[in-house]
Amino acid sequence: MGDSYIILKTTALKNGSFRHDIHYWLGKDTSQDEAGTAAILTVELDAALGGRAVQYRESQGNETEKLLSYFRPCIMPQPGGVASGFNHVEVNEQEHVTRLYVCRGKHVVHVKEVPFARSSLNHDDIFILDTKSKIFQFNGSNSCIQERGKALEVVQYIKDTFHEGKCEVAAVEDGKLMADAEAGEFWALFGGFAPLPRKTASEETGEETEAAVKLLCFNQGQLEPIGFESLTHDLLETNKCYLLDCGAQMYVWMGRTTSLQQRKGASEAAEKLLTGDSRTKSHVMKMIEGYETVTFKSKFNEWPPTPDLKLSSEDGRGKVAALLKSQGLDVKGLMKSAPVTEEPESYIDCTGHLQVWRVNGNAKTLLASSEQSKFYTGDCYIFQYTYTGEDKEECLIGTWFGNKSVEEERVAAISLASKMVQAAKFQATMVVTH
């Protein structure tokens, strides 16, 4: 928790080139100096790889599903840190402490430690209570079978990693009576059984207010706001770096003719802006001109077709090696890597972003993530799934009709989904299911 890390994920594409994703992960106790250095080093790493990687800022407890998909079954940050020039952290061995974790997710798992108290429990999630001699998995009554299966993998990981495989494991179902021995033992640790409260209406909606979009230009070490009536591609100049602030997401766009120093400066500026505003939950994605992500382009009212800027692997390495050598950096071994010739299989790995809406008359209502797996036969639904394809992000928009749904809502669902496809600033595939 006291450290910062950089993670590089390289994927071989069918055309012989590589796709790079760079993530820098910031523990909640990491120093501001280390966080800033991690942001700069990701820019340098991107430059060494040809300047085509997408960079993601990851904060503890608010990781993207893309990062979580690399680590199976989960990421469980540990207290302490490694001593460095910026930060010296002492780690003391201690007795096993009882800890309570909440697990969320059907495909990748978000694991977060919560206070060891009855008030932390609810009916929607799965909880893991890790004691010295026994690990309890508490399954909320509204959790689904996929979530329970993933949580069981986390239980096994805790057993193998922190108990050397030598402890008991017990499953406790939400609503089981005290007559069940393991349920009784579990509730005794919380001072006895008592019904869990239901969520309030405001908690169930979980809707976030949409922040006003801001565009800032990084110029001579300062961020300057740019006014606009319509957010269009022509606001971006190829010799500058920009920050597109959308509230929960922030994008750093770097023109192709910008220098390495400009890119580092823009990355530092984004880090300082987040730290100054205490926006610990904001995601940051950094990208070079010509290699923008689907989500970034969708923020603009218009985006022209992207020209093919890709270099072959060897051509790209040669140009990067020449650039770094001119800057006095060691390029030994950079030219030796050969592209992977084996073609990976094309498939959807279920680590993309899913949104589901229920159709109400001629309108649609966004469902909370905990409700996305509960379809009713009398309703119609619209879903949007964005995932990483072979060489770009893909989007799938579709409808699902319950066999008892009415014709009017089926027509409305298709109309609403068609409008979503038309509004997307990228190519989307539409499907209809029953």
Protein Blocks (a to p, Z undefined) as FASTA:
>chain_A
ZZccddddddddfkopacddddddddfkbcfklmmmmmmmmmmmmmmnoopaccddddeh
iacfklmmmpcfbdcddedddddfkbccddddddddddddddedjkbccdddddddfklp
cfkbccddddfkbccddddfkbcfklmmmmmmmmmmmmmmmnnopacdddddehiafklm
klmmmmmmnopaaddddddfklmnopacdddddddddeehiacddddfbdcfklpcfkbc
cdddehjaccddddfkbcfklmmmmmmmmmmmmmmnopakbccddddehiacfklmmmpm
bdcddddfbdcfklmmmmmmmmmmmnopafehklmpccdfbdcddddehlaccdddddeh
jaccdddfklmmmccfkbccddddddddfkbccddddddddfkbcfklmmmmmmmmmmmm
mmpccdcdddddZZ
